[in-house]
């Protein structure tokens, strides 16, 4: 991937848009990942010899695209990680699911990751607490699809996909927790807000997906924010 979409960069961090189907970091598949892509970008841009430091502080599922921040120093990485632990690091998602959602709702469950790397709804004694809220943006009657924005209060494995699917609203294109003929998943991390780890300023970044299945809806600041 040569055309890295950089939303912001300074001496301490870099904010980019991760395309769907790209790993956040390398795994056993050997496929290209964002950490490697950005390191190569920094090496080339600043003519850096040897290894380039880049801290991964949060992840997105491989099939999910969206806004991500990476730390360019260990101090920034440590402070961003602390913000995540304190829940001072906010991500909002856009999703498209099957069925018509209520105008807004709050989902609470206990989730457990299985040996097959899936996540299932379970009990308090057996799982981890998961909470999210959503707000309906639009409904496509012809497709019977809902477009909503989602605010995560917790960050569990496959949380959004499982909590919606378990209520009869599987995400469009999610062949793990639902089934349809759509090639791309209806989930995108469109908004990221956090305090700059060094400058202490509030930073907010938004990016709206334009590809399928999101291109069936009119998505912009007026309709979403």
ABEGO torsion letter per residue (X at the ends): XABBBBABBBAABBBBBBBBGBBABBBAAGBBBAAAAAAAAAAAAAGBBEBBBBBBABBBBAABBEBBBBBABAAAAAAAAAAAAAGABBBBBBBBBBEBBBABBBBBBBBBBBAAGBBBBBBAAABBBBBBBBBBABBBAAAGBBBBBBBBABBBBGAAAAAAAAAGBBBBGBAAABBBABABBBBBBABBBBBBAAAGBBBBBBBBBABOAAAABBBBAAAAX
